[in-house]
Amino acid sequence: MLLSRLFREMDVVESGADPSLEINSLAYDSRRVQAGTLFFAIRGEKADGHDFIGAALERGALAVVSEREAPPEFAAKWIRVQRVRRALALAARAFYGQPDSQIQLVGITGTNGKTTTAFLLDSVFRTLEKPVGLFGTIEYRVGDRSYSAQNTTPESVDLLAHFAELLQLGGQHAVMEVSSHALAQERVWGFDFSAAIFTNLTQDHLDYHKDMERYFEAKRRLFEGLGAPPPALAVINADDPWGARLLGLPNAQRVTYAFNSDAQVRPKAVSYSLEGIRATLSTPAGRIEIESRLVGRANLANIMAAVAAAVGLGITPEKIETGIAALHAVPGRFERIDEGQPFLVIVDYAHTEDALRNVLSAARELTRDRLIVVFGCGGERDRTKRPLMGEAAGSLSDLAVLTSDNPRGEDPLRIMSDALVGLQKAGKPYLAEVDREAAIRKALTEAHEGDVVVLAGKGHETYQILADRVIPFDDREVARTILREFGYNRDDKKGPPPKNNRR
């Protein structure tokens, strides 16, 4: 594609680059540059693309796009724009032929529930028997092809390339988690969303957004439209007070869901058990009967969000029921670890106060004796939520084990001290162990028949982020290994519990 064609999309302030250049790829990472690439220099949170301009040019970049004025040595290859991420998104839409406008693209935003809602809606879309795109915290998936997820919401050029790939496979639907960071940074600028879903808003990411109002304003942008018309369909959790503030936005169609208000999608009858959820939902398309392997009230809220979106997009109740039932689990979201032990072990990604309360409330419904939780707080993130998480863990469990999560460059003991304030306020028994594997071992050693052990905070993650390195660490595999060491065997569930695990 000629550079002159991209000029028309990027809101160019000034340029010394030759508009007749033939551009054959776009990149914001110098390692992806090849001959004929247009390189976008983006300043990120940990790295600045401007530091890699020389490397990009050496690899064959034909020109550089930046918000900064051109250095004299690069003036003949420099394109200055007002907003570089906007320019990248608009250039990528033109380069890939606006694939977002040729599919039904659903964006999901909120603090908690985005991943599970996305998996549910993906499962419903799959009943239409065409490839589906799924993009979020756990993975990026295009049809049967899976890609590792670096961020909850990728950069615009990566998303648009995947949308184009989906179209080539014959797909017509894509669902994606849209993080507040992505909205604030305009990674989805100009995208043509068919529908937007708001799950809830609770305290998180205030290290970045500074206060709840600015956090909400980032989420709100998805419903207003970023450089594009607002999504035609808005799906809103009417139980959430922040969601109520979205009800007046000028979306052409709105579908609300809730437990407690007169929403368009709401439960008429509900049954929760260890085996899952059975519910009858009242919807604009009539009654929809839900049978799901997912567990707990929070997951019924996620199911209602997916159902509301599917109904709003015109999918039949029969397809919706089939799709919801087909999803048996979401990696790291209330995921059972079963090695034949006589107590329940759950791994969940809960890393905010609200998410922790939700998962512990769901676990309490399954507990015949004690509820034990292992939790920690991430380093270099919002410190103010740590005592809140500590209080939630302490007040809702019978025994809390405080440990390290992803400390990053922060002292793990300092992080734990912040959470300890809330944990002690709860006035319940607790243990503190900085080594996460040792903490999990202590919790599992304490457990006996009828207990539930929740390993919270990391969920699907297979790593631990330390100050100077990233090490392999998966709560699920650690728990399985320890349970096997205790003598449990999933193929021999009638075996007696080991001596060191008895009270």
C-alpha positions as CSV (number, residue, x, y, z in Angstrom):
1,M,0.0,0.0,0.0
2,L,1.3,3.5,-0.9
3,L,2.3,5.7,2.0
4,S,0.2,8.4,0.5
5,R,-2.9,6.3,1.2
6,L,-2.0,5.9,4.8
7,F,-1.3,9.7,5.1
8,R,-5.0,10.3,4.6
9,E,-5.8,8.2,7.7
10,M,-3.2,9.3,10.2
11,D,-3.8,13.1,10.7
12,V,-0.2,13.9,9.7
13,V,1.2,17.2,11.2
14,E,4.3,17.2,9.0
15,S,6.4,14.7,7.1
16,G,9.7,14.5,5.2
17,A,9.0,11.0,4.0
18,D,8.3,10.2,0.4
19,P,4.6,9.6,0.0
20,S,5.2,7.2,-3.0
21,L,6.9,4.6,-0.8
22,E,5.3,1.2,-1.0
23,I,4.5,0.0,2.6
24,N,4.2,-3.8,3.0
25,S,3.8,-4.0,6.8
26,L,3.2,-2.0,10.0
27,A,5.0,-2.4,13.3
28,Y,5.5,-0.8,16.7
29,D,8.1,-3.4,17.8
30,S,11.5,-3.1,16.1
31,R,11.9,-6.8,16.3
32,R,9.0,-7.2,13.9
33,V,10.4,-4.8,11.4
34,Q,11.3,-6.1,7.9
35,A,12.1,-4.4,4.6
36,G,9.2,-2.1,3.7
37,T,7.8,-1.6,7.2
38,L,6.3,1.6,8.5
39,F,7.5,1.8,12.1
40,F,5.4,3.5,14.9
41,A,7.5,4.8,17.8
42,I,5.3,4.5,20.9
43,R,6.3,5.3,24.4
44,G,5.1,2.5,26.6
45,E,5.1,2.1,30.4
46,K,8.4,0.2,30.4
47,A,10.0,0.8,27.1
48,D,10.1,3.7,24.6
49,G,9.9,2.9,20.9
50,H,12.0,5.9,20.2
51,D,15.0,4.1,21.7
52,F,14.7,1.5,18.9
53,I,14.3,3.7,15.9
54,G,17.9,3.0,14.8
55,A,17.3,-0.7,15.0
56,A,14.1,-0.4,13.1
57,L,15.7,1.5,10.2
58,E,18.6,-1.0,10.1
59,R,16.1,-3.8,9.7
60,G,14.5,-2.1,6.7
61,A,11.9,0.3,8.0
62,L,11.1,2.9,5.3
63,A,9.7,5.6,7.6
64,V,9.0,6.4,11.3
65,V,5.7,7.7,12.8
66,S,6.0,9.7,16.0
67,E,4.4,12.4,18.0
68,R,7.8,14.1,18.4
69,E,9.5,16.5,16.1
70,A,11.9,15.0,13.6
71,P,15.6,14.7,14.7
72,P,17.7,16.2,11.9
73,E,19.4,12.8,11.1
74,F,15.9,11.2,10.5
75,A,14.1,14.1,9.0
76,A,13.8,12.5,5.5
77,K,12.1,9.4,7.0
78,W,10.0,11.1,9.7
79,I,6.2,11.4,9.9
80,R,4.9,13.5,12.8
81,V,1.3,12.9,14.0
82,Q,-0.9,14.3,16.8
83,R,-1.5,10.9,18.5
84,V,0.6,8.0,17.5
85,R,-1.7,5.2,18.8
86,R,-4.6,6.8,16.9
87,A,-2.4,6.9,13.8
88,L,-1.4,3.3,14.2
89,A,-5.1,2.2,14.6
90,L,-6.3,4.2,11.7
91,A,-3.4,3.2,9.4
92,A,-3.9,-0.5,10.4
93,R,-7.7,-0.3,9.6
94,A,-6.8,1.0,6.1
95,F,-4.0,-1.5,5.6
96,Y,-6.1,-4.5,6.5
97,G,-9.3,-3.2,4.7
98,Q,-11.4,-2.3,7.8
99,P,-12.0,-6.0,8.9
100,D,-13.7,-4.8,12.1
101,S,-16.6,-3.4,10.0
102,Q,-17.1,-6.7,8.3
103,I,-17.6,-8.8,11.4
104,Q,-19.9,-8.5,14.5
105,L,-17.3,-7.3,17.0
106,V,-18.3,-7.4,20.7
107,G,-16.2,-5.5,23.3
108,I,-16.5,-6.4,27.0
109,T,-15.3,-4.0,29.7
110,G,-15.5,-3.9,33.5
111,T,-13.4,-4.8,36.5
112,N,-14.4,-8.4,37.0
113,G,-16.1,-11.1,34.8
114,K,-14.7,-10.0,31.4
115,T,-12.8,-13.2,30.7
116,T,-15.7,-15.6,31.6
117,T,-18.2,-13.5,29.8
118,A,-16.0,-13.6,26.7
119,F,-15.6,-17.4,26.8
120,L,-19.4,-17.8,27.3
121,L,-20.2,-15.5,24.3
122,D,-17.5,-17.3,22.2
123,S,-19.2,-20.6,23.0
124,V,-22.6,-19.2,21.9
125,F,-21.1,-17.8,18.7
126,R,-19.6,-21.3,18.0
127,T,-23.0,-22.8,17.8
128,L,-23.4,-20.8,14.5
129,E,-20.8,-23.3,13.1
130,K,-18.3,-20.7,11.8
131,P,-14.9,-19.7,13.1
132,V,-14.9,-17.2,16.0
133,G,-12.3,-14.8,17.3
134,L,-11.6,-14.5,21.0
135,F,-9.2,-12.0,22.5
136,G,-8.5,-11.5,26.2
137,T,-6.4,-12.2,29.2
138,I,-5.9,-15.9,28.8
139,E,-5.3,-16.2,25.0
140,Y,-6.0,-14.8,21.6
141,R,-7.9,-17.3,19.4
142,V,-8.9,-17.2,15.8
143,G,-11.0,-20.2,14.9
144,D,-8.8,-23.2,16.0
145,R,-5.6,-21.2,16.0
146,S,-4.4,-20.0,19.4
147,Y,-1.8,-17.3,20.2
148,S,-0.3,-16.4,23.6
149,A,-1.8,-13.2,25.2
150,Q,0.7,-10.5,26.1
151,N,-1.9,-8.0,27.2
152,T,-5.6,-8.3,27.9
153,T,-6.2,-6.1,24.9
154,P,-3.5,-6.2,22.1
155,E,-2.3,-3.2,20.1
156,S,-4.6,-2.2,17.3
157,V,-2.5,-3.5,14.5
158,D,-2.3,-7.0,16.1
159,L,-6.1,-7.1,16.6
160,L,-6.8,-5.9,13.0
161,A,-4.5,-8.5,11.6
162,H,-6.3,-11.2,13.5
163,F,-9.7,-9.8,12.4
164,A,-8.5,-10.1,8.8
165,E,-7.3,-13.6,9.4
166,L,-10.8,-14.4,10.8
167,L,-12.5,-13.1,7.7
168,Q,-10.2,-15.2,5.5
169,L,-11.4,-18.3,7.5
170,G,-15.0,-17.4,7.0
171,G,-15.7,-16.1,10.5
172,Q,-18.3,-13.5,11.2
173,H,-18.0,-12.9,15.0
174,A,-15.3,-11.8,17.4
175,V,-15.5,-11.1,21.1
176,M,-12.7,-9.3,23.0
177,E,-12.0,-8.0,26.5
178,V,-11.3,-4.3,26.4
179,S,-9.2,-3.1,29.3
180,S,-9.3,0.3,30.8
181,H,-5.7,0.7,29.9
182,A,-6.5,0.0,26.2
183,L,-9.3,2.5,26.2
184,A,-7.3,5.2,27.9
185,Q,-4.4,4.6,25.5
186,E,-6.7,4.5,22.5
187,R,-5.6,1.0,21.3
188,V,-9.0,0.5,19.8
189,W,-9.4,3.9,18.2
190,G,-11.7,3.9,15.2
191,F,-12.9,0.3,15.8
192,D,-16.4,-0.5,14.7
193,F,-17.9,-2.3,17.7
194,S,-21.3,-3.9,17.0
195,A,-21.9,-4.3,20.8
196,A,-20.3,-3.3,24.1
197,I,-20.8,-5.1,27.5
198,F,-20.3,-3.5,30.9
199,T,-19.9,-6.1,33.7
200,N,-19.2,-4.0,36.8
201,L,-16.7,-1.5,38.3
202,T,-14.8,-2.0,41.5
203,Q,-11.5,-0.7,42.8
204,D,-8.6,-1.7,40.6
205,H,-5.8,-0.1,38.5
206,L,-5.8,3.1,40.5
207,D,-2.1,3.2,40.3
208,Y,-2.7,4.0,36.6
209,H,-6.1,5.9,36.6
210,K,-5.5,7.6,40.0
211,D,-9.2,7.6,41.1
212,M,-12.5,5.8,40.4
213,E,-14.0,8.6,38.3
214,R,-11.2,8.5,35.8
215,Y,-11.2,4.7,35.8
216,F,-14.9,4.8,35.0
217,E,-14.4,7.5,32.3
218,A,-12.0,5.1,30.5
219,K,-14.6,2.3,30.6
220,R,-17.3,4.7,29.4
221,R,-15.4,5.5,26.2
222,L,-16.2,2.1,24.8
223,F,-19.9,3.0,24.9
224,E,-19.4,6.5,23.5
225,G,-17.3,5.3,20.6
226,L,-13.6,6.1,20.2
227,G,-13.1,7.8,16.9
228,A,-16.1,5.9,15.6
229,P,-19.9,5.8,16.1
230,P,-21.1,4.3,19.4
231,P,-21.8,0.6,19.4
232,A,-25.3,-0.1,18.2
233,L,-25.9,-2.4,21.1
234,A,-25.1,-1.6,24.8
235,V,-25.4,-4.4,27.3
236,I,-25.3,-3.1,30.9
237,N,-25.3,-4.6,34.4
238,A,-28.1,-2.6,35.9
239,D,-27.2,-3.8,39.4
240,D,-24.0,-1.9,39.3
241,P,-24.3,1.8,40.2
242,W,-21.6,2.7,37.7
243,G,-23.5,0.8,35.1
244,A,-26.6,2.9,35.8
245,R,-24.6,5.9,34.7
246,L,-24.3,4.4,31.2
247,L,-28.0,4.0,30.7
248,G,-28.5,7.5,29.2
249,L,-25.9,7.1,26.5
250,P,-27.2,7.3,22.9
251,N,-26.7,3.7,21.9
252,A,-29.4,2.6,19.4
253,Q,-30.3,-0.5,21.4
254,R,-29.8,-1.3,25.0
255,V,-30.3,-4.6,26.9
256,T,-29.9,-4.6,30.7
257,Y,-29.3,-7.6,33.0
258,A,-29.5,-7.8,36.8
259,F,-30.5,-9.8,39.8
260,N,-32.2,-7.1,41.8
261,S,-33.7,-4.6,39.4
262,D,-36.4,-4.8,36.7
263,A,-33.8,-5.6,34.0
264,Q,-34.6,-7.1,30.6
265,V,-32.6,-10.2,31.4
266,R,-33.1,-11.4,35.0
267,P,-33.4,-14.8,36.8
268,K,-36.8,-16.2,37.5
269,A,-35.6,-19.4,39.2
270,V,-32.1,-20.4,40.2
271,S,-30.3,-23.4,41.7
272,Y,-26.6,-23.5,42.6
273,S,-24.6,-26.6,43.3
274,L,-21.1,-28.0,43.1
275,E,-22.2,-29.4,39.7
276,G,-23.1,-25.9,38.4
277,I,-26.0,-23.6,37.8
278,R,-29.6,-24.2,36.7
279,A,-31.6,-21.1,36.0
280,T,-34.6,-19.8,34.1
281,L,-33.9,-16.4,32.7
282,S,-36.6,-13.9,31.6
283,T,-35.3,-12.2,28.4
284,P,-36.7,-10.0,25.5
285,A,-36.6,-13.2,23.4
286,G,-38.6,-15.2,26.0
287,R,-37.6,-17.6,28.7
288,I,-34.2,-19.2,28.4
289,E,-33.3,-22.3,30.3
290,I,-29.7,-22.3,31.6
291,E,-27.7,-25.4,32.5
292,S,-24.0,-24.5,33.1
293,R,-21.1,-26.3,34.7
294,L,-19.9,-22.9,36.0
295,V,-20.4,-22.4,39.7
296,G,-21.8,-19.5,41.8
297,R,-23.7,-16.3,41.7
298,A,-20.9,-14.3,40.0
299,N,-20.9,-16.7,37.2
300,L,-24.7,-16.4,36.8
301,A,-24.1,-12.7,36.3
302,N,-21.5,-13.5,33.6
303,I,-24.0,-15.8,32.0
304,M,-26.7,-13.1,32.0
305,A,-24.3,-10.7,30.4
306,A,-23.5,-13.2,27.6
307,V,-27.2,-14.0,27.2
308,A,-28.2,-10.3,27.0
309,A,-25.6,-9.7,24.3
310,A,-26.6,-12.8,22.3
311,V,-30.3,-11.8,22.5
312,G,-29.5,-8.3,21.4
313,L,-27.5,-9.6,18.4
314,G,-30.5,-11.8,17.4
315,I,-29.2,-15.3,18.2
316,T,-32.0,-17.7,18.9
317,P,-32.8,-18.9,22.5
318,E,-32.0,-22.5,21.4
319,K,-28.5,-21.6,20.2
320,I,-27.9,-19.6,23.4
321,E,-28.9,-22.5,25.6
322,T,-26.6,-24.8,23.7
323,G,-23.7,-22.5,23.8
324,I,-23.9,-21.7,27.5
325,A,-24.1,-25.5,28.3
326,A,-21.2,-26.3,26.1
327,L,-18.7,-24.2,28.1
328,H,-17.6,-26.5,30.9
329,A,-14.8,-24.4,32.4
330,V,-12.7,-21.3,32.0
331,P,-8.9,-21.7,32.7
332,G,-8.1,-20.3,36.2
333,R,-11.7,-19.2,36.9
334,F,-13.1,-21.2,39.7
335,E,-11.2,-24.1,38.3
336,R,-11.3,-27.4,40.3
337,I,-8.2,-29.3,41.2
338,D,-9.1,-32.9,41.7
339,E,-6.6,-35.5,42.7
340,G,-9.1,-37.6,44.7
341,Q,-8.7,-35.6,47.9
342,P,-11.8,-35.4,50.2
343,F,-11.8,-31.6,50.2
344,L,-12.4,-29.2,47.3
345,V,-9.5,-27.2,45.9
346,I,-10.4,-24.2,43.7
347,V,-8.0,-22.0,41.7
348,D,-9.3,-18.5,40.7
349,Y,-7.8,-15.3,39.2
350,A,-9.5,-13.1,41.8
351,H,-7.1,-10.2,42.4
352,T,-9.4,-7.4,43.5
353,E,-11.5,-7.0,46.7
354,D,-14.8,-7.5,44.9
355,A,-13.6,-10.6,42.9
356,L,-12.2,-12.1,46.1
357,R,-15.5,-11.6,47.9
358,N,-17.4,-13.1,44.9
359,V,-15.2,-16.2,44.7
360,L,-15.2,-16.8,48.5
361,S,-19.0,-16.3,48.7
362,A,-19.4,-18.9,45.9
363,A,-17.0,-21.2,47.7
364,R,-18.8,-20.8,51.0
365,E,-22.0,-22.2,49.4
366,L,-20.0,-25.4,48.7
367,T,-18.3,-25.7,52.1
368,R,-19.4,-28.2,54.7
369,D,-16.8,-27.3,57.2
370,R,-14.0,-24.7,56.8
371,L,-13.2,-22.3,54.0
372,I,-9.4,-21.7,53.6
373,V,-8.0,-19.1,51.2
374,V,-4.5,-18.4,50.0
375,F,-4.1,-14.9,48.6
376,G,-1.6,-12.2,47.9
377,C,-1.4,-8.8,46.2
378,G,0.5,-7.8,43.1
379,G,3.6,-5.6,43.3
380,E,3.9,-2.2,41.6
381,R,0.1,-1.9,41.5
382,D,-2.6,0.0,43.5
383,R,-1.5,-0.2,47.1
384,T,-4.8,1.1,48.5
385,K,-6.6,-2.1,47.5
386,R,-4.3,-4.3,49.5
387,P,-5.9,-3.8,53.0
388,L,-9.3,-4.2,51.4
389,M,-8.3,-7.5,49.9
390,G,-6.9,-8.5,53.3
391,E,-10.2,-7.7,55.0
392,A,-12.2,-9.5,52.4
393,A,-10.0,-12.6,52.7
394,G,-10.1,-12.6,56.5
395,S,-13.8,-11.8,57.0
396,L,-15.1,-14.4,54.5
397,S,-12.8,-17.3,55.2
398,D,-12.2,-19.5,58.3
399,L,-8.4,-19.4,57.7
400,A,-6.5,-17.0,55.4
401,V,-3.0,-17.7,54.3
402,L,-1.3,-14.5,53.2
403,T,1.5,-14.9,50.7
404,S,3.3,-13.3,47.7
405,D,1.7,-12.9,44.3
406,N,3.7,-11.2,41.5
407,P,5.9,-8.9,43.5
408,R,7.7,-7.4,40.5
409,G,10.2,-4.9,41.7
410,E,8.6,-4.3,45.1
411,D,9.6,-6.0,48.4
412,P,7.1,-8.9,48.9
413,L,7.2,-8.3,52.7
414,R,6.1,-4.7,52.2
415,I,3.2,-5.9,50.0
416,M,2.1,-8.4,52.6
417,S,2.3,-5.8,55.3
418,D,-0.1,-3.6,53.4
419,A,-2.6,-6.5,53.1
420,L,-2.0,-7.6,56.8
421,V,-3.7,-4.4,58.0
422,G,-7.0,-5.5,56.6
423,L,-6.5,-9.2,57.5
424,Q,-5.9,-8.3,61.1
425,K,-9.0,-6.1,61.1
426,A,-11.1,-9.1,60.2
427,G,-10.1,-10.7,63.5
428,K,-10.0,-14.3,62.1
429,P,-7.2,-16.9,62.1
430,Y,-4.5,-16.3,59.5
431,L,-1.0,-17.4,58.5
432,A,1.6,-15.5,56.7
433,E,4.2,-17.2,54.4
434,V,6.1,-15.2,51.8
435,D,7.0,-18.3,49.7
436,R,3.9,-19.0,47.6
437,E,4.5,-22.8,47.2
438,A,5.0,-23.1,50.9
439,A,1.8,-21.1,51.5
440,I,-0.1,-23.5,49.3
441,R,1.4,-26.5,51.1
442,K,0.3,-25.1,54.5
443,A,-3.2,-24.5,53.3
444,L,-3.5,-28.0,51.8
445,T,-2.0,-29.5,55.0
446,E,-4.6,-27.8,57.1
447,A,-7.5,-29.0,54.9
448,H,-9.6,-32.0,55.7
449,E,-12.8,-33.6,54.5
450,G,-15.6,-31.1,53.9
451,D,-13.3,-28.1,53.6
452,V,-12.8,-25.9,50.5
453,V,-9.4,-24.4,49.7
454,V,-9.3,-21.4,47.4
455,L,-6.0,-20.4,45.8
456,A,-6.7,-16.9,44.7
457,G,-4.9,-14.3,42.6
458,K,-3.1,-16.0,39.7
459,G,-5.6,-18.3,38.1
460,H,-4.4,-19.3,34.6
461,E,-1.0,-17.7,35.0
462,T,2.0,-20.1,34.6
463,Y,4.6,-17.7,35.9
464,Q,5.7,-15.6,38.9
465,I,7.1,-12.1,38.2
466,L,10.0,-11.2,40.5
467,A,12.2,-8.2,40.6
468,D,14.9,-9.5,38.2
469,R,13.3,-12.5,36.4
470,V,10.1,-14.4,35.6
471,I,10.0,-17.9,36.9
472,P,7.6,-20.8,36.1
473,F,4.8,-21.0,38.6
474,D,1.3,-22.4,38.2
475,D,-1.0,-22.6,41.2
476,R,-2.8,-25.5,39.6
477,E,0.3,-27.6,39.0
478,V,1.8,-26.7,42.4
479,A,-1.4,-27.9,44.1
480,R,-1.6,-31.1,42.1
481,T,2.0,-31.9,42.9
482,I,1.5,-31.3,46.6
483,L,-1.7,-33.4,46.7
484,R,0.1,-36.3,45.0
485,E,2.9,-36.0,47.5
486,F,0.3,-36.3,50.2
487,G,-0.7,-39.6,48.7
488,Y,-3.8,-38.7,46.8
489,N,-4.5,-40.1,43.4
490,R,-7.3,-39.0,41.1
491,D,-7.6,-42.6,39.8
492,D,-8.0,-44.0,43.4
493,K,-10.4,-41.6,45.1
494,K,-11.3,-44.1,47.8
495,G,-7.9,-44.2,49.3
496,P,-7.5,-43.0,52.9
497,P,-6.1,-39.5,53.5
498,P,-2.5,-39.5,54.5
499,K,-1.5,-39.2,58.2
500,N,0.1,-35.8,57.9
501,N,-3.2,-34.4,56.5
502,R,-5.4,-35.5,59.4
503,R,-6.4,-33.3,62.3
